[in-house]
Amino acid sequence: MSAGNSDFTLARRLVAEAGGSAFLLAAVVGSGIMAERLAGGNGAIALLANTLATGAALVVLILTIGPISGAHFNPVVTLADASQGGLAWHDVPGYLLAQVLGALVGVAAANLMFGLPIFFASSHARPGAAQLFSEFVATFGLLAAIWGCVRLRPAAVPFAVAAYITAAYWFTASTSFANPSVTLARSLSDTFAGIRPADVPGFVAAQIAGAAAATLTFRWLVPASRRERASRAPAIAAVADGITTRLATAADAPAIAAIYNEGIADRIATFETAPRTAAQIATLLSEKGDRYPTVVVERDGRIIGWAAAGPYRAREAYVGVVEHAVYVARSARRSGAGRAALEGLCRAYAERGFWKIVSRIFPENKASLAVHERCGFRVVGVYRRHGKLEGEWRDCVIVERLLAQVEA
């Protein structure tokens, strides 16, 4: 589950979501029409053909579109991803619209390919509590498969999703729609895969409930200290439109200093009170070299945030532990830049053989605590009266995250 690769703009990701949704619906509805025509009245054969075509299409589409948009193709997947910090909320409306429009285009294409009206309301009734419970179960299982694989085995997502949907076609009475945009679109094709428009609201409600239940369950099942495993794949990159990360160079010192000085002035991020100059930052970058790199976050060619780390303690036992800081420009806060910086920093330091990254955060800095939690950090404890800032005692919350090779 993902917002896709940060190298792709929001426009490209939305086109990918729409195109993927269109091909998915074309496969579902088109294979249903073909299966019904060739099965000679044998419903089991028709369902089997529809199932196999859908499962195969899912593998191809997720492998193809996943690196671009995350290959959600499903509003409840998008909402679940955003709820856990995997997709910026301001990107969600675009994703939902792209999925619905893409699904409608896919159904229209399937209908036209088989000589049917572009849209015609389905008369396939799917009423009753059993059908609704089936949709709850189907969607719960789909999100369980996604969350479990994304957090623990990201490379398996395309195959796990396709395998689950293939199975759920057969063990649920509803044949596992598990997708609001798919459900809506299928109501506009009076064919084998259709659903009566009057039954759509109940299906969608059950799907939302199932997705929410699965998301909450897996948030508990997979502890925060394990979530970092997903950071090795693009599948959990949480970035906003146009945001990219890279290692800093000396030329970035003025921008880094300006952002750092905003954080100093806010008096909520550091005990430091004296502003830093670009020359001081450039010297620090040079001294740290490639062993302790700084990561900068850019949007539209402008640096909007950064994260850096250095040695935790001088003792040999702590050689693989670093202490970090992350800062975001005031104008770019709540844009996903903080998470992008943290994830980029964790990747960079995991690649260099470090096994743990830690920090101390003022309890009042709720935004920083939240973004660290979303990035898989856990709270270890609180240092009471850890230091004075402008004459007042301040506590510090201690957070840590184990890097990839510890749990590999």
N, C-alpha and C positions, 0 to 999 in steps of 0.2 A: 504494500500500500504506500502510495507516495504522492508527492506533488510533482514527480518527474525530475528530470535533470535540470539544474539551474541554468545550463547553457541555452535552454530554449525559452523564448519569451512566452508570456501568457497567451498571446494570440496563437502562437504555434501549438501550444499545449491544448488550447480549446479546439482548434481545428482537428488535432489528433483525436481528442475525446469524441468529437462529433463523427469523424470518419470511422473510428472504431465501433462506436455505437451503431452506426448505419450498417456496417458489414455484419455485426453480430445479429441484428434484427433480420437482415436479409437472409442470413444463414438459418435462423430459427424458423421464420415464417416460410421461407422458400423451401427448405427441406421438409417442412410439414406438409406443404401443398404437394410436392413431388411424392412424398411417402404415401399420402392418402390416395393419390392417383394410381400408384403402382402396386399397392398392397392388396388390392382386390377385396376390400372390406375387412381385412384382418387388422384389427386395431393394434394388436401386440407388435406385428411387423412394422406398422406405420410408426408407432412410438419408438421402437428400436432404431429405425432409420433416422428419425428426428433427433433422437438422443445422440447418436454417434456423430452426426453432422455438427450439432451444437458443441459437443465436447471438443471435436477437432478444431473448429473455428476459434474457440476460446484459447486454446494453446497458441495458435498462430497469432491471434490478435494481441494477446498479452505480451508475447515475446517481441512482437513488432512495435507496438505502441507504448509498452511499459517504460522503456528508457526515455520517452518523450514526455508523456503526461502522467505516467503512473498507471495507465490503462484501468481506470475505475469503471467506466461504462455504466455506472450504477449510482444513483443519488444517495442511497444509504451508505455506500462505501465512502463516498466523498464526505458526507457529514460525519461519519465515524472517524475518518482520517483527520479532519479538521478539529474534532473534539479532543484528539490526543496530540495536537500540535504538529501533525504531519503536513498540513496544508493551511496556508494563510486564509483566515475567514473572508477577507475581501476578494479572494479568488473563487470562493464557493459558488456565488450566483452564476458566474460565467460557466463553471463546470456543469452545474445543474441544467442550465439552458442548453448548453452544447449537447448534453446527453439526451435530453428530451427531443430536441430538433433532429439530432442524428438518428434516434430511434424511429421517429416518424418518417424520415427519408428512407430508412432501411425497409420499413414495412411497405411504403409506396413502391419502392424498387421491386420488392418481391412480388407484390400484386401485379405490377405491370409485366414482369418477366413471364408470368403465367397467364397473361391475357385477361386479367381481372380488373375491376375498377380500382383507381388509385387508392381510395379509401372507401370501405363499406363496413358498417357496424357489425360486429360479431353477434351471433345468436347463441354461442356456446355458453350455456349456463354453468356457473361454478359457484353455487350458493352453499350456505350452511356453515356451522361451527367447525365441522371436520376439515373443510377446505381452508378456513381461516387458520386453524391450528397447524395445518400442514404448511402454510406459508410462514408462520412463526418459526416452526422447526427448520424449514428449508433455509430461511434467511439467517437464523442463529448459526446453523452449521456452516453456511458460506462464510460468514464473518469469522467464525472460529477457525476455519481453515486458513483464511487470509492472515489473521492476527498471529496465529501460531507459527506459520511459516515466515512471515515478514520479520518477526522478532527473533526467531531461532534458526530458520533455514531459508533465507531470502531467495536463493536460486530455485527453490522448489515451487514457488508461488504459481507460475503458469500451469504446471502439471497438477498441483493439488487442487486448484480451483476447477480446472476442467474435469478432473476425476470426480470431485465431489458433485458437481452439477450433473454429470453423467449418471452417477448413482442416485442422486436425489430425484431425478426424473421418474425413477421406478419405485422408490420407497415412500414417496409422499403422494397423497391423494390428489394434490393440486398440480402435480408434475413440476414442482419447483420453479415458479417464476422468480421469486427472491430478488426482485428488482422493480422499483416503481415506474421507471421510464419504459422498461420492457412491457410491464403490465398495461400501461396506458396505450402504448403503440399497438400491442396485440389486440386491443379492443376494436381496432379499426381494420381488421381483416377477418371476414367471416369464413375462416378456414380451419384446418385441423388444430393450429396452435392458438386460435383466438380465445377471447374471453368476453363475455357480455359486459357492456359498459356499466350496467348497474352493479356488477360485482367488483368493479375496480376499487372503489374507496375502501372496502373491507380488506381487500388484499394488501393495499398500500399501508393501511394502519398496522396490519399484522407484520408486514415486512419491517416497518420502522421499529416496532416493539422488539422483534427478533434481533435486529442489528444492535439496538441499544443494549439488550441483555447480554449479547455476546461480547460487546466492547467492554462493558463493565466487568464481566467475568474474567476476560483475559487480562484486563488491567490488574486484577488481583492475582491471577494464576502466574503471570510472568512478572517477577519483582523488578523494580526499577533498575537494580544493578545488572540485570540481564539484558535490558533493552538496548544497551550499547552495541550488542552484536549486530543489530540491524544497521548500524552506522557504516558498516563495511560495504553496503550496497546502496545504489541510488534510490532504492525503494523508500527510504525514510527521510531523505533530504528535505528539510523544512525551510523553504525559501520563498520569497515573494517574487513577483514578476521582475525579470531583468537582473536579479541579484546573483553575483558570482563571487567566489573566494579565490585567493591566491596567496603565496608567501610574499611578505613585505620586502621592499628594497630600501636603500638609503634615500631614494627619491621620494618615498612616502612619508618621510619624517615630519614635514610640516602638517600634513593632514592628520597624522596620528597624534601629534602634539595638540592640535586644535581640539580634537575630540576628547583627549585626555583632560585638557584644561576645563572643558565643560563639565566633565565628571567631578573634577576637583571642586569647581565652583558650586556644584549642587550639594556638596557636603553630605552625600548619602552613599557614596561608593568607595571612599578611601579615607585613610587618616591623613593623607597628604593635604597640605594647604597652599603650598607654593607652586605656581604655574611652571610648566616645563617649556623649554625652548626647543625648536626644531633641531638645533645643534646637539642638545643633550640627548634627544631621542635617536638621532643618527649615530651618535657614539655608542649608545646602548645596543642598537641593532648590530653594529659592527663587532662589539665585544661578544655578543651572544652567538653570532655566526649561524651556521646551518644546524648546529647541535640544538640550539634553543630558538627556533624561528618564531616570528610573529606572523599571524594570518590577518590579512585585511579583507574587508567585504566591500565590494563595489556595486554601484547601481548607476547605469548610464554614464560610465566612465569616471564616476566620482566616488571617493572612499567615504563610506558612511558608518563604518565600524571596524573594530579590530580586537584581536585576542592575542595574548602573549603569555609566556610561562618562563620560569627559571628554576634553578635548583631548590629543592625543598629544605634539605639540610646538608651539611658538609660531610657527615659520616657515610662511610662506604655502604652501610646497610640500606641507605635511602637513595642510592645512585639511580634507581629507576622511577623515582617519584618526583613530580614537579608541582609547583604552586603557580596558579594562573590568575589572570585578570581579563575581563572582557568589558569593552566600552562601546557604546553606540551613540552616534550624533543625535542631539535633541530632535532634529528634524526628521530622523529616520526611526525613532523608537516605535515599537509595536508594528514593525514592518516585516519581521522575520530575520532581520539582520543579526540580532544577538544569537539566535539559534544557529544561523549559518556560520557565524564566527566560531562558536563553540564546537560545532561538529567538525569544521575544518581543522581547528586546533587539535582536537582529539585524534583525528586521522593522521595528521602530521606527526604527532608525538608517538602514536602507536607504531608508525612506520620506522621511527628511530629507536625502537626497542624499549620505550618507557612502559611501565606497567600500571601506573596510577597517576591521576591528576587530582589535585585538591585545591580548595580555596576557602577564604573566610569572607563572609558576607554580613553586612549590617542587617539585623532583623527587620528594620524599617524598609529595606530595599526589596519590597515584595516582587517587583518585576524581575529582578535578578534571580531571586529564589525560584520563581515560577519557571523561568527559561532553563535554569539548571535542572529542575525536576523533569522537564520535558526532554532534556537531553540525556537522561539516564543517571544523573547524579543523585546520591542519597545523602540525607542529613545525618551526620555522625553525632553531633552534639552542639553545645553552645559554650563558648568561652565567656564567662561573666566578667564584667569590668576589665576588658582586655586592653583598653587604652583610652586616652582622653582625646577628644576632638573639640578644640576651642573651649577647653576647661570642663567639658562634660564627659563622664564615663560612658563608654559605648561597649555593648556586647557584640560578639561575632558568632554567627552560625557557621559551623564547619561542614563543608560538603566534600564528597569524594566520588570519583568514578573510576572503576577498573577498566583499563584499556584492553583491546581485543585479545592479545595473546594470553592473558591471564585465564580467560574462560574458554579458549579455543580447544 
